[in-house]
Amino acid sequence: MLTLITYDVSTSDPSGRKRLSKVARICVNYGQRVQNSVFECDLDNAQLIVVRDKLRKAMDEKRDSLRIYNLGDRYAGRIEHYGVKNAYDPEDALIL
C-alpha cells in the first residue's frame, strides 16, 4: 500500500539537526523522497509498523512532528503532480 510520510523536525540546536538527519535516513530506506520532508513508501502492514516505530524513536515528540497517510493500493487517481520534478511509479522496476 502506498504510504505518505511527512515530518517536521526542529533544527534550532545540534540535537535537532542530528534527529533530522536520522529521520531522513530512515525514510530513505523505505521509500522515495518526493519533497524535502515528504516520502512516498510502498509498505505492507508489517513494514509500516517497523518504520513508524523507528521514526517515533528517532524524533522528539515535544518538538517534532510526524504524519503518516495511508493511501492504500488504489492510489493512482488520488495523486496529482504539477511542476518540474518528474513523478515516478512506486510499483515500477527500480534500477540501481
N, CA, C and O atoms as a CHARMM CRD file, in Angstrom:
* protein
*
  384
    1    1 MET  N      0.84500  -1.17200   0.00000 PROA 1      0.00000
    2    1 MET  CA     0.00000   0.00000   0.00000 PROA 1      0.00000
    3    1 MET  C      0.89000   1.23500   0.00000 PROA 1      0.00000
    4    1 MET  O      1.94600   1.25400   0.63300 PROA 1      0.00000
    5    2 LEU  N      0.45900   2.24700  -0.70500 PROA 2      0.00000
    6    2 LEU  CA     1.23900   3.47600  -0.76800 PROA 2      0.00000
    7    2 LEU  C      1.00200   4.27400   0.50700 PROA 2      0.00000
    8    2 LEU  O     -0.13700   4.53700   0.89400 PROA 2      0.00000
    9    3 THR  N      2.09400   4.64900   1.14600 PROA 3      0.00000
   10    3 THR  CA     2.04700   5.40700   2.38800 PROA 3      0.00000
   11    3 THR  C      2.86200   6.67500   2.20600 PROA 3      0.00000
   12    3 THR  O      3.98900   6.62900   1.71200 PROA 3      0.00000
   13    4 LEU  N      2.29800   7.79700   2.60000 PROA 4      0.00000
   14    4 LEU  CA     2.97800   9.08100   2.52800 PROA 4      0.00000
   15    4 LEU  C      3.45900   9.43000   3.93600 PROA 4      0.00000
   16    4 LEU  O      2.66800   9.47400   4.87900 PROA 4      0.00000
   17    5 ILE  N      4.74700   9.67500   4.06700 PROA 5      0.00000
   18    5 ILE  CA     5.33100  10.04000   5.36200 PROA 5      0.00000
   19    5 ILE  C      5.85900  11.45400   5.25500 PROA 5      0.00000
   20    5 ILE  O      6.64500  11.76400   4.35900 PROA 5      0.00000
   21    6 THR  N      5.42700  12.31700   6.16900 PROA 6      0.00000
   22    6 THR  CA     5.90500  13.69700   6.21800 PROA 6      0.00000
   23    6 THR  C      6.39800  13.98600   7.62900 PROA 6      0.00000
   24    6 THR  O      5.89500  13.42400   8.60200 PROA 6      0.00000
   25    7 TYR  N      7.37600  14.85900   7.72600 PROA 7      0.00000
   26    7 TYR  CA     7.89500  15.18700   9.05000 PROA 7      0.00000
   27    7 TYR  C      8.37400  16.63200   9.07800 PROA 7      0.00000
   28    7 TYR  O      8.69300  17.23300   8.05200 PROA 7      0.00000
   29    8 ASP  N      8.41100  17.15100  10.27400 PROA 8      0.00000
   30    8 ASP  CA     8.94000  18.48200  10.53800 PROA 8      0.00000
   31    8 ASP  C      9.74500  18.36500  11.82200 PROA 8      0.00000
   32    8 ASP  O      9.18000  18.17900  12.89900 PROA 8      0.00000
   33    9 VAL  N     11.06300  18.47300  11.70800 PROA 9      0.00000
   34    9 VAL  CA    11.95100  18.31200  12.85900 PROA 9      0.00000
   35    9 VAL  C     12.54400  19.67100  13.20100 PROA 9      0.00000
   36    9 VAL  O     13.07500  20.36300  12.33300 PROA 9      0.00000
   37   10 SER  N     12.45200  20.04400  14.46000 PROA 10     0.00000
   38   10 SER  CA    13.02500  21.30300  14.92400 PROA 10     0.00000
   39   10 SER  C     14.54600  21.22700  14.84100 PROA 10     0.00000
   40   10 SER  O     15.15900  20.33500  15.42700 PROA 10     0.00000
   41   11 THR  N     15.15000  22.15500  14.11900 PROA 11     0.00000
   42   11 THR  CA    16.60900  22.14900  13.94400 PROA 11     0.00000
   43   11 THR  C     17.26400  23.36800  14.58400 PROA 11     0.00000
   44   11 THR  O     18.28800  23.85200  14.10100 PROA 11     0.00000
   45   12 SER  N     16.68400  23.85500  15.65100 PROA 12     0.00000
   46   12 SER  CA    17.21600  25.05500  16.29600 PROA 12     0.00000
   47   12 SER  C     18.46700  24.78300  17.12500 PROA 12     0.00000
   48   12 SER  O     19.11200  25.71800  17.60100 PROA 12     0.00000
   49   13 ASP  N     18.81300  23.51200  17.30000 PROA 13     0.00000
   50   13 ASP  CA    20.02700  23.16500  18.03400 PROA 13     0.00000
   51   13 ASP  C     20.67100  21.94300  17.37500 PROA 13     0.00000
   52   13 ASP  O     20.05000  21.30100  16.52800 PROA 13     0.00000
   53   14 PRO  N     21.90800  21.61900  17.75500 PROA 14     0.00000
   54   14 PRO  CA    22.60700  20.49200  17.12500 PROA 14     0.00000
   55   14 PRO  C     21.86900  19.15300  17.26300 PROA 14     0.00000
   56   14 PRO  O     21.91300  18.33300  16.34700 PROA 14     0.00000
   57   15 SER  N     21.20200  18.92700  18.38100 PROA 15     0.00000
   58   15 SER  CA    20.48300  17.65900  18.55100 PROA 15     0.00000
   59   15 SER  C     19.32400  17.55800  17.55600 PROA 15     0.00000
   60   15 SER  O     19.00300  16.46400  17.09300 PROA 15     0.00000
   61   16 GLY  N     18.69900  18.68300  17.22600 PROA 16     0.00000
   62   16 GLY  CA    17.62600  18.69300  16.23700 PROA 16     0.00000
   63   16 GLY  C     18.13900  18.37200  14.84900 PROA 16     0.00000
   64   16 GLY  O     17.50100  17.63500  14.09700 PROA 16     0.00000
   65   17 ARG  N     19.29600  18.92900  14.51000 PROA 17     0.00000
   66   17 ARG  CA    19.87800  18.63000  13.20200 PROA 17     0.00000
   67   17 ARG  C     20.25000  17.15100  13.10800 PROA 17     0.00000
   68   17 ARG  O     20.13300  16.54900  12.04000 PROA 17     0.00000
   69   18 LYS  N     20.69400  16.56900  14.20700 PROA 18     0.00000
   70   18 LYS  CA    21.01700  15.14300  14.23500 PROA 18     0.00000
   71   18 LYS  C     19.74200  14.30700  14.07200 PROA 18     0.00000
   72   18 LYS  O     19.74000  13.31500  13.34500 PROA 18     0.00000
   73   19 ARG  N     18.66500  14.70500  14.74600 PROA 19     0.00000
   74   19 ARG  CA    17.38800  13.99100  14.60900 PROA 19     0.00000
   75   19 ARG  C     16.86800  14.07200  13.17500 PROA 19     0.00000
   76   19 ARG  O     16.38000  13.08400  12.62700 PROA 19     0.00000
   77   20 LEU  N     16.97700  15.25900  12.57300 PROA 20     0.00000
   78   20 LEU  CA    16.52100  15.44100  11.19900 PROA 20     0.00000
   79   20 LEU  C     17.25600  14.48100  10.26000 PROA 20     0.00000
   80   20 LEU  O     16.63700  13.83900   9.41200 PROA 20     0.00000
   81   21 SER  N     18.55100  14.39100  10.41400 PROA 21     0.00000
   82   21 SER  CA    19.35000  13.50400   9.58000 PROA 21     0.00000
   83   21 SER  C     18.94600  12.04800   9.78500 PROA 21     0.00000
   84   21 SER  O     18.85800  11.28400   8.82400 PROA 21     0.00000
   85   22 LYS  N     18.70200  11.66800  11.02700 PROA 22     0.00000
   86   22 LYS  CA    18.32100  10.28300  11.33900 PROA 22     0.00000
   87   22 LYS  C     16.94500   9.95400  10.76500 PROA 22     0.00000
   88   22 LYS  O     16.75700   8.88300  10.18700 PROA 22     0.00000
   89   23 VAL  N     15.99200  10.85300  10.91800 PROA 23     0.00000
   90   23 VAL  CA    14.64000  10.63900  10.38200 PROA 23     0.00000
   91   23 VAL  C     14.70100  10.51000   8.86200 PROA 23     0.00000
   92   23 VAL  O     14.05300   9.63100   8.29300 PROA 23     0.00000
   93   24 ALA  N     15.45800  11.35900   8.20700 PROA 24     0.00000
   94   24 ALA  CA    15.58300  11.30400   6.75100 PROA 24     0.00000
   95   24 ALA  C     16.20600   9.98200   6.30900 PROA 24     0.00000
   96   24 ALA  O     15.75200   9.38500   5.33300 PROA 24     0.00000
   97   25 ARG  N     17.24200   9.51400   7.01300 PROA 25     0.00000
   98   25 ARG  CA    17.88000   8.23800   6.65700 PROA 25     0.00000
   99   25 ARG  C     16.90300   7.07400   6.78300 PROA 25     0.00000
  100   25 ARG  O     16.89200   6.17800   5.94000 PROA 25     0.00000
  101   26 ILE  N     16.09100   7.08400   7.82400 PROA 26     0.00000
  102   26 ILE  CA    15.09000   6.02500   7.99000 PROA 26     0.00000
  103   26 ILE  C     14.13100   6.04000   6.81100 PROA 26     0.00000
  104   26 ILE  O     13.83900   4.99400   6.23100 PROA 26     0.00000
  105   27 CYS  N     13.64600   7.21000   6.45700 PROA 27     0.00000
  106   27 CYS  CA    12.68100   7.31300   5.35500 PROA 27     0.00000
  107   27 CYS  C     13.28600   6.88800   4.02500 PROA 27     0.00000
  108   27 CYS  O     12.61700   6.22900   3.22800 PROA 27     0.00000
  109   28 VAL  N     14.53500   7.25400   3.77100 PROA 28     0.00000
  110   28 VAL  CA    15.20000   6.87700   2.52600 PROA 28     0.00000
  111   28 VAL  C     15.25800   5.35300   2.39700 PROA 28     0.00000
  112   28 VAL  O     15.17600   4.82300   1.28900 PROA 28     0.00000
  113   29 ASN  N     15.39700   4.65800   3.50500 PROA 29     0.00000
  114   29 ASN  CA    15.47300   3.19700   3.47400 PROA 29     0.00000
  115   29 ASN  C     14.13900   2.53500   3.13300 PROA 29     0.00000
  116   29 ASN  O     14.10800   1.35300   2.79000 PROA 29     0.00000
  117   30 TYR  N     13.04000   3.27900   3.22200 PROA 30     0.00000
  118   30 TYR  CA    11.72500   2.68900   2.99800 PROA 30     0.00000
  119   30 TYR  C     10.96300   3.28100   1.81600 PROA 30     0.00000
  120   30 TYR  O      9.92900   2.74400   1.41900 PROA 30     0.00000
  121   31 GLY  N     11.45500   4.37100   1.25400 PROA 31     0.00000
  122   31 GLY  CA    10.67500   4.98300   0.18700 PROA 31     0.00000
  123   31 GLY  C     11.45300   5.95600  -0.65700 PROA 31     0.00000
  124   31 GLY  O     12.68000   6.02900  -0.59800 PROA 31     0.00000
  125   32 GLN  N     10.71200   6.69800  -1.43800 PROA 32     0.00000
  126   32 GLN  CA    11.25400   7.66700  -2.38900 PROA 32     0.00000
  127   32 GLN  C     10.94600   9.08500  -1.90000 PROA 32     0.00000
  128   32 GLN  O      9.79400   9.42100  -1.62500 PROA 32     0.00000
  129   33 ARG  N     11.99400   9.91100  -1.79600 PROA 33     0.00000
  130   33 ARG  CA    11.78200  11.31200  -1.41800 PROA 33     0.00000
  131   33 ARG  C     11.10000  12.02200  -2.58200 PROA 33     0.00000
  132   33 ARG  O     11.58900  11.97600  -3.71100 PROA 33     0.00000
  133   34 VAL  N      9.96900  12.68000  -2.31100 PROA 34     0.00000
  134   34 VAL  CA     9.27400  13.43500  -3.35000 PROA 34     0.00000
  135   34 VAL  C      9.32800  14.94000  -3.08300 PROA 34     0.00000
  136   34 VAL  O      9.11700  15.73800  -3.99600 PROA 34     0.00000
  137   35 GLN  N      9.60300  15.32000  -1.86900 PROA 35     0.00000
  138   35 GLN  CA     9.89700  16.70200  -1.49100 PROA 35     0.00000
  139   35 GLN  C     10.83400  16.62700  -0.29500 PROA 35     0.00000
  140   35 GLN  O     11.10100  15.53300   0.20200 PROA 35     0.00000
  141   36 ASN  N     11.34000  17.75800   0.17900 PROA 36     0.00000
  142   36 ASN  CA    12.36600  17.73300   1.22000 PROA 36     0.00000
  143   36 ASN  C     12.01800  16.84900   2.41500 PROA 36     0.00000
  144   36 ASN  O     12.85000  16.04400   2.83200 PROA 36     0.00000
  145   37 SER  N     10.85200  16.96900   2.96000 PROA 37     0.00000
  146   37 SER  CA    10.46900  16.18700   4.13300 PROA 37     0.00000
  147   37 SER  C      9.24200  15.33000   3.86000 PROA 37     0.00000
  148   37 SER  O      8.42500  15.10000   4.75100 PROA 37     0.00000
  149   38 VAL  N      9.11700  14.85500   2.61100 PROA 38     0.00000
  150   38 VAL  CA     7.96700  14.05500   2.21200 PROA 38     0.00000
  151   38 VAL  C      8.46200  12.83000   1.43500 PROA 38     0.00000
  152   38 VAL  O      9.22900  12.95200   0.48000 PROA 38     0.00000
  153   39 PHE  N      8.00900  11.65300   1.86400 PROA 39     0.00000
  154   39 PHE  CA     8.40300  10.40900   1.22000 PROA 39     0.00000
  155   39 PHE  C      7.17500   9.59700   0.84700 PROA 39     0.00000
  156   39 PHE  O      6.21400   9.51600   1.61100 PROA 39     0.00000
  157   40 GLU  N      7.21800   8.98800  -0.35400 PROA 40     0.00000
  158   40 GLU  CA     6.21300   8.01700  -0.75600 PROA 40     0.00000
  159   40 GLU  C      6.83000   6.64400  -0.55400 PROA 40     0.00000
  160   40 GLU  O      7.91300   6.36600  -1.06900 PROA 40     0.00000
  161   41 CYS  N      6.14800   5.78400   0.19200 PROA 41     0.00000
  162   41 CYS  CA     6.67400   4.47100   0.52700 PROA 41     0.00000
  163   41 CYS  C      5.65500   3.39700   0.17000 PROA 41     0.00000
  164   41 CYS  O      4.47200   3.53600   0.47900 PROA 41     0.00000
  165   42 ASP  N      6.10300   2.33900  -0.47100 PROA 42     0.00000
  166   42 ASP  CA     5.24900   1.19100  -0.77500 PROA 42     0.00000
  167   42 ASP  C      5.49700   0.16400   0.33000 PROA 42     0.00000
  168   42 ASP  O      6.48200  -0.57300   0.28200 PROA 42     0.00000
  169   43 LEU  N      4.60900   0.11200   1.32400 PROA 43     0.00000
  170   43 LEU  CA     4.81500  -0.69400   2.52600 PROA 43     0.00000
  171   43 LEU  C      3.67400  -1.67800   2.73500 PROA 43     0.00000
  172   43 LEU  O      2.52200  -1.39200   2.40700 PROA 43     0.00000
  173   44 ASP  N      4.00700  -2.83900   3.28400 PROA 44     0.00000
  174   44 ASP  CA     2.94900  -3.71300   3.76300 PROA 44     0.00000
  175   44 ASP  C      2.72700  -3.36600   5.23600 PROA 44     0.00000
  176   44 ASP  O      3.43900  -2.52300   5.78200 PROA 44     0.00000
  177   45 ASN  N      1.75500  -4.00000   5.88100 PROA 45     0.00000
  178   45 ASN  CA     1.42000  -3.64400   7.26500 PROA 45     0.00000
  179   45 ASN  C      2.59600  -3.83100   8.22200 PROA 45     0.00000
  180   45 ASN  O      2.82100  -2.99600   9.09800 PROA 45     0.00000
  181   46 ALA  N      3.34100  -4.91800   8.05900 PROA 46     0.00000
  182   46 ALA  CA     4.47600  -5.16900   8.94900 PROA 46     0.00000
  183   46 ALA  C      5.55300  -4.09700   8.78000 PROA 46     0.00000
  184   46 ALA  O      6.11200  -3.61600   9.76600 PROA 46     0.00000
  185   47 GLN  N      5.84300  -3.72300   7.53500 PROA 47     0.00000
  186   47 GLN  CA     6.84100  -2.68000   7.29000 PROA 47     0.00000
  187   47 GLN  C      6.39000  -1.34300   7.86200 PROA 47     0.00000
  188   47 GLN  O      7.19900  -0.59100   8.40600 PROA 47     0.00000
  189   48 LEU  N      5.09800  -1.04700   7.74100 PROA 48     0.00000
  190   48 LEU  CA     4.57100   0.20400   8.27900 PROA 48     0.00000
  191   48 LEU  C      4.77900   0.27700   9.78600 PROA 48     0.00000
  192   48 LEU  O      5.16800   1.31900  10.31300 PROA 48     0.00000
  193   49 ILE  N      4.52300  -0.81500  10.47000 PROA 49     0.00000
  194   49 ILE  CA     4.71700  -0.85100  11.93000 PROA 49     0.00000
  195   49 ILE  C      6.18400  -0.61000  12.27400 PROA 49     0.00000
  196   49 ILE  O      6.49200   0.15000  13.19100 PROA 49     0.00000
  197   50 VAL  N      7.08700  -1.25500  11.54000 PROA 50     0.00000
  198   50 VAL  CA     8.52200  -1.11100  11.80000 PROA 50     0.00000
  199   50 VAL  C      8.98300   0.32300  11.56300 PROA 50     0.00000
  200   50 VAL  O      9.64600   0.91100  12.41700 PROA 50     0.00000
  201   51 VAL  N      8.63500   0.89000  10.40300 PROA 51     0.00000
  202   51 VAL  CA     9.10800   2.24100  10.08700 PROA 51     0.00000
  203   51 VAL  C      8.49400   3.26900  11.04000 PROA 51     0.00000
  204   51 VAL  O      9.17200   4.21400  11.44300 PROA 51     0.00000
  205   52 ARG  N      7.23700   3.10100  11.40000 PROA 52     0.00000
  206   52 ARG  CA     6.60400   4.03000  12.34100 PROA 52     0.00000
  207   52 ARG  C      7.31400   3.98500  13.69200 PROA 52     0.00000
  208   52 ARG  O      7.56500   5.02800  14.29700 PROA 52     0.00000
  209   53 ASP  N      7.63600   2.78800  14.16500 PROA 53     0.00000
  210   53 ASP  CA     8.33100   2.66600  15.45100 PROA 53     0.00000
  211   53 ASP  C      9.72200   3.28500  15.40200 PROA 53     0.00000
  212   53 ASP  O     10.13600   3.96600  16.34000 PROA 53     0.00000
  213   54 LYS  N     10.44200   3.05000  14.31300 PROA 54     0.00000
  214   54 LYS  CA    11.78300   3.63700  14.17000 PROA 54     0.00000
  215   54 LYS  C     11.70900   5.16500  14.15500 PROA 54     0.00000
  216   54 LYS  O     12.51100   5.83800  14.80400 PROA 54     0.00000
  217   55 LEU  N     10.74700   5.70200  13.41500 PROA 55     0.00000
  218   55 LEU  CA    10.62200   7.15900  13.32100 PROA 55     0.00000
  219   55 LEU  C     10.22500   7.77500  14.66200 PROA 55     0.00000
  220   55 LEU  O     10.74500   8.82300  15.04500 PROA 55     0.00000
  221   56 ARG  N      9.31700   7.13300  15.36500 PROA 56     0.00000
  222   56 ARG  CA     8.88700   7.68300  16.66400 PROA 56     0.00000
  223   56 ARG  C     10.02800   7.65400  17.67400 PROA 56     0.00000
  224   56 ARG  O     10.11700   8.53500  18.52900 PROA 56     0.00000
  225   57 LYS  N     10.89600   6.65800  17.58900 PROA 57     0.00000
  226   57 LYS  CA    12.05800   6.60100  18.48800 PROA 57     0.00000
  227   57 LYS  C     13.09200   7.66300  18.12100 PROA 57     0.00000
  228   57 LYS  O     13.79700   8.16800  18.99500 PROA 57     0.00000
  229   58 ALA  N     13.18700   8.00100  16.85000 PROA 58     0.00000
  230   58 ALA  CA    14.19000   8.96300  16.38700 PROA 58     0.00000
  231   58 ALA  C     13.78900  10.40600  16.64700 PROA 58     0.00000
  232   58 ALA  O     14.65300  11.28000  16.71700 PROA 58     0.00000
  233   59 MET  N     12.50700  10.67100  16.79000 PROA 59     0.00000
  234   59 MET  CA    12.04000  12.04900  16.92400 PROA 59     0.00000
  235   59 MET  C     11.85700  12.44500  18.39100 PROA 59     0.00000
  236   59 MET  O     11.86700  11.60100  19.28600 PROA 59     0.00000
  237   60 ASP  N     11.69400  13.72100  18.60700 PROA 60     0.00000
  238   60 ASP  CA    11.35400  14.26800  19.92300 PROA 60     0.00000
  239   60 ASP  C      9.89700  14.71300  19.82300 PROA 60     0.00000
  240   60 ASP  O      9.60000  15.73500  19.20500 PROA 60     0.00000
  241   61 GLU  N      8.99800  13.95500  20.42300 PROA 61     0.00000
  242   61 GLU  CA     7.56700  14.23000  20.25500 PROA 61     0.00000
  243   61 GLU  C      7.12500  15.56000  20.86200 PROA 61     0.00000
  244   61 GLU  O      6.00800  16.01200  20.60500 PROA 61     0.00000
  245   62 LYS  N      7.97200  16.18600  21.65300 PROA 62     0.00000
  246   62 LYS  CA     7.63000  17.50100  22.20700 PROA 62     0.00000
  247   62 LYS  C      8.06600  18.63800  21.28200 PROA 62     0.00000
  248   62 LYS  O      7.62200  19.77400  21.44600 PROA 62     0.00000
  249   63 ARG  N      8.94000  18.33500  20.30200 PROA 63     0.00000
  250   63 ARG  CA     9.46200  19.38700  19.43000 PROA 63     0.00000
  251   63 ARG  C      9.25400  19.12200  17.94400 PROA 63     0.00000
  252   63 ARG  O      9.28500  20.05200  17.13800 PROA 63     0.00000
  253   64 ASP  N      9.04200  17.86000  17.57300 PROA 64     0.00000
  254   64 ASP  CA     8.96900  17.46800  16.17100 PROA 64     0.00000
  255   64 ASP  C      7.56700  16.97000  15.82900 PROA 64     0.00000
  256   64 ASP  O      6.74800  16.71900  16.71200 PROA 64     0.00000
  257   65 SER  N      7.30800  16.83400  14.52800 PROA 65     0.00000
  258   65 SER  CA     6.00900  16.36800  14.05600 PROA 65     0.00000
  259   65 SER  C      6.20700  15.29400  12.99100 PROA 65     0.00000
  260   65 SER  O      7.08100  15.40900  12.13200 PROA 65     0.00000
  261   66 LEU  N      5.38800  14.25400  13.05800 PROA 66     0.00000
  262   66 LEU  CA     5.40500  13.16900  12.08400 PROA 66     0.00000
  263   66 LEU  C      3.97000  12.89200  11.66500 PROA 66     0.00000
  264   66 LEU  O      3.08900  12.73500  12.51000 PROA 66     0.00000
  265   67 ARG  N      3.73600  12.83100  10.34500 PROA 67     0.00000
  266   67 ARG  CA     2.40300  12.49900   9.83500 PROA 67     0.00000
  267   67 ARG  C      2.54800  11.35500   8.85100 PROA 67     0.00000
  268   67 ARG  O      3.43900  11.36500   8.00100 PROA 67     0.00000
  269   68 ILE  N      1.66800  10.36600   8.97000 PROA 68     0.00000
  270   68 ILE  CA     1.68200   9.20300   8.09300 PROA 68     0.00000
  271   68 ILE  C      0.29700   9.06500   7.48200 PROA 68     0.00000
  272   68 ILE  O     -0.70300   8.97200   8.19400 PROA 68     0.00000
  273   69 TYR  N      0.25100   9.05100   6.15100 PROA 69     0.00000
  274   69 TYR  CA    -1.01200   8.93400   5.41900 PROA 69     0.00000
  275   69 TYR  C     -1.01200   7.61400   4.66300 PROA 69     0.00000
  276   69 TYR  O     -0.10200   7.35400   3.87600 PROA 69     0.00000
  277   70 ASN  N     -2.01000   6.78500   4.88900 PROA 70     0.00000
  278   70 ASN  CA    -2.14500   5.54100   4.15800 PROA 70     0.00000
  279   70 ASN  C     -3.04600   5.79100   2.95100 PROA 70     0.00000
  280   70 ASN  O     -4.24400   6.02900   3.10100 PROA 70     0.00000
  281   71 LEU  N     -2.46000   5.73500   1.75100 PROA 71     0.00000
  282   71 LEU  CA    -3.22500   5.96300   0.52600 PROA 71     0.00000
  283   71 LEU  C     -3.77200   4.66200  -0.04900 PROA 71     0.00000
  284   71 LEU  O     -4.55500   4.68900  -0.99900 PROA 71     0.00000
  285   72 GLY  N     -3.37400   3.53000   0.50900 PROA 72     0.00000
  286   72 GLY  CA    -3.89800   2.24100   0.08900 PROA 72     0.00000
  287   72 GLY  C     -3.30000   1.74600  -1.21200 PROA 72     0.00000
  288   72 GLY  O     -2.27600   2.25200  -1.67200 PROA 72     0.00000
  289   73 ASP  N     -3.94800   0.75100  -1.80200 PROA 73     0.00000
  290   73 ASP  CA    -3.45400   0.14200  -3.03300 PROA 73     0.00000
  291   73 ASP  C     -4.00300   0.81500  -4.28600 PROA 73     0.00000
  292   73 ASP  O     -3.40300   0.70700  -5.35500 PROA 73     0.00000
  293   74 ARG  N     -5.12200   1.50000  -4.17100 PROA 74     0.00000
  294   74 ARG  CA    -5.71000   2.17100  -5.34300 PROA 74     0.00000
  295   74 ARG  C     -5.49500   3.68100  -5.23100 PROA 74     0.00000
  296   74 ARG  O     -6.44400   4.45600  -5.10900 PROA 74     0.00000
  297   75 TYR  N     -4.25500   4.06200  -5.27400 PROA 75     0.00000
  298   75 TYR  CA    -3.86800   5.45300  -5.04700 PROA 75     0.00000
  299   75 TYR  C     -3.70900   6.25600  -6.33300 PROA 75     0.00000
  300   75 TYR  O     -3.65600   7.48500  -6.28500 PROA 75     0.00000
  301   76 ALA  N     -3.63200   5.58900  -7.47800 PROA 76     0.00000
  302   76 ALA  CA    -3.26700   6.27500  -8.72600 PROA 76     0.00000
  303   76 ALA  C     -4.15100   7.49000  -9.00800 PROA 76     0.00000
  304   76 ALA  O     -3.63900   8.52500  -9.43500 PROA 76     0.00000
  305   77 GLY  N     -5.44000   7.39400  -8.78600 PROA 77     0.00000
  306   77 GLY  CA    -6.33500   8.50900  -9.05500 PROA 77     0.00000
  307   77 GLY  C     -6.35700   9.55800  -7.96500 PROA 77     0.00000
  308   77 GLY  O     -7.03300  10.57800  -8.09900 PROA 77     0.00000
  309   78 ARG  N     -5.62600   9.32300  -6.88500 PROA 78     0.00000
  310   78 ARG  CA    -5.61400  10.25100  -5.75100 PROA 78     0.00000
  311   78 ARG  C     -4.41700  11.19400  -5.75800 PROA 78     0.00000
  312   78 ARG  O     -4.32500  12.09200  -4.92000 PROA 78     0.00000
  313   79 ILE  N     -3.51400  10.99400  -6.69200 PROA 79     0.00000
  314   79 ILE  CA    -2.28800  11.79700  -6.71600 PROA 79     0.00000
  315   79 ILE  C     -2.28700  12.67300  -7.95900 PROA 79     0.00000
  316   79 ILE  O     -2.45800  12.18900  -9.07700 PROA 79     0.00000
  317   80 GLU  N     -2.09400  13.96500  -7.74700 PROA 80     0.00000
  318   80 GLU  CA    -1.91300  14.90500  -8.84600 PROA 80     0.00000
  319   80 GLU  C     -0.55000  15.54100  -8.67000 PROA 80     0.00000
  320   80 GLU  O     -0.16800  15.89600  -7.55500 PROA 80     0.00000
  321   81 HSD  N      0.18400  15.68800  -9.75500 PROA 81     0.00000
  322   81 HSD  CA     1.51400  16.27500  -9.67700 PROA 81     0.00000
  323   81 HSD  C      1.65500  17.34500 -10.74100 PROA 81     0.00000
  324   81 HSD  O      1.27200  17.13500 -11.89200 PROA 81     0.00000
  325   82 TYR  N      2.19900  18.48500 -10.36500 PROA 82     0.00000
  326   82 TYR  CA     2.44100  19.59500 -11.27800 PROA 82     0.00000
  327   82 TYR  C      3.83700  20.13100 -11.00200 PROA 82     0.00000
  328   82 TYR  O      4.29300  20.11100  -9.85800 PROA 82     0.00000
  329   83 GLY  N      4.49700  20.59300 -12.00000 PROA 83     0.00000
  330   83 GLY  CA     5.79500  21.23100 -11.78600 PROA 83     0.00000
  331   83 GLY  C      6.95100  20.42100 -12.32600 PROA 83     0.00000
  332   83 GLY  O      6.76600  19.47100 -13.08700 PROA 83     0.00000
  333   84 VAL  N      8.14600  20.81000 -11.92200 PROA 84     0.00000
  334   84 VAL  CA     9.35800  20.34900 -12.55900 PROA 84     0.00000
  335   84 VAL  C      9.81600  18.94400 -12.17300 PROA 84     0.00000
  336   84 VAL  O     10.39400  18.24600 -13.00600 PROA 84     0.00000
  337   85 LYS  N      9.58300  18.52300 -10.97300 PROA 85     0.00000
  338   85 LYS  CA    10.09100  17.22900 -10.54100 PROA 85     0.00000
  339   85 LYS  C      9.24400  16.11700 -11.15100 PROA 85     0.00000
  340   85 LYS  O      8.02500  16.09200 -10.98300 PROA 85     0.00000
  341   86 ASN  N      9.89300  15.20600 -11.85500 PROA 86     0.00000
  342   86 ASN  CA     9.17500  14.12200 -12.50200 PROA 86     0.00000
  343   86 ASN  C      8.55400  13.18400 -11.47500 PROA 86     0.00000
  344   86 ASN  O      9.16900  12.86200 -10.45800 PROA 86     0.00000
  345   87 ALA  N      7.34200  12.75700 -11.75000 PROA 87     0.00000
  346   87 ALA  CA     6.68300  11.77200 -10.90600 PROA 87     0.00000
  347   87 ALA  C      7.28400  10.40500 -11.20800 PROA 87     0.00000
  348   87 ALA  O      7.91400  10.21800 -12.24900 PROA 87     0.00000
  349   88 TYR  N      7.09400   9.46800 -10.32000 PROA 88     0.00000
  350   88 TYR  CA     7.57800   8.11600 -10.53500 PROA 88     0.00000
  351   88 TYR  C      6.47400   7.14300 -10.14600 PROA 88     0.00000
  352   88 TYR  O      5.53800   7.50800  -9.43400 PROA 88     0.00000
  353   89 ASP  N      6.58700   5.91300 -10.61200 PROA 89     0.00000
  354   89 ASP  CA     5.63600   4.87000 -10.29000 PROA 89     0.00000
  355   89 ASP  C      6.25300   3.97300  -9.23000 PROA 89     0.00000
  356   89 ASP  O      7.20700   3.25500  -9.53000 PROA 89     0.00000
  357   90 PRO  N      5.74000   3.98600  -7.98900 PROA 90     0.00000
  358   90 PRO  CA     6.35800   3.20200  -6.92200 PROA 90     0.00000
  359   90 PRO  C      6.33100   1.70100  -7.17200 PROA 90     0.00000
  360   90 PRO  O      7.07300   0.95700  -6.53000 PROA 90     0.00000
  361   91 GLU  N      5.48900   1.24200  -8.09600 PROA 91     0.00000
  362   91 GLU  CA     5.42200  -0.18300  -8.39300 PROA 91     0.00000
  363   91 GLU  C      6.28900  -0.55200  -9.58600 PROA 91     0.00000
  364   91 GLU  O      6.40000  -1.73300  -9.91300 PROA 91     0.00000
  365   92 ASP  N      6.90800   0.42200 -10.24600 PROA 92     0.00000
  366   92 ASP  CA     7.75800   0.18200 -11.39700 PROA 92     0.00000
  367   92 ASP  C      9.09800  -0.38300 -10.91600 PROA 92     0.00000
  368   92 ASP  O      9.43200  -0.28300  -9.73600 PROA 92     0.00000
  369   93 ALA  N      9.84900  -0.96700 -11.82500 PROA 93     0.00000
  370   93 ALA  CA    11.16200  -1.52300 -11.50300 PROA 93     0.00000
  371   93 ALA  C     12.11800  -0.41200 -11.08500 PROA 93     0.00000
  372   93 ALA  O     12.08800   0.68700 -11.64000 PROA 93     0.00000
  373   94 LEU  N     12.95300  -0.70200 -10.11900 PROA 94     0.00000
  374   94 LEU  CA    13.95000   0.24600  -9.63100 PROA 94     0.00000
  375   94 LEU  C     15.31000  -0.24300 -10.08800 PROA 94     0.00000
  376   94 LEU  O     15.70500  -1.36500  -9.77200 PROA 94     0.00000
  377   95 ILE  N     16.02400   0.57900 -10.82200 PROA 95     0.00000
  378   95 ILE  CA    17.34000   0.21300 -11.33000 PROA 95     0.00000
  379   95 ILE  C     18.39000   0.94600 -10.50200 PROA 95     0.00000
  380   95 ILE  O     18.37400   2.17200 -10.39600 PROA 95     0.00000
  381   96 LEU  N     19.28400   0.18800  -9.93000 PROA 96     0.00000
  382   96 LEU  CA    20.34400   0.77200  -9.09800 PROA 96     0.00000
  383   96 LEU  C     21.66200   0.76200  -9.82600 PROA 96     0.00000
  384   96 LEU  O     22.67100   1.21300  -9.28300 PROA 96     0.00000
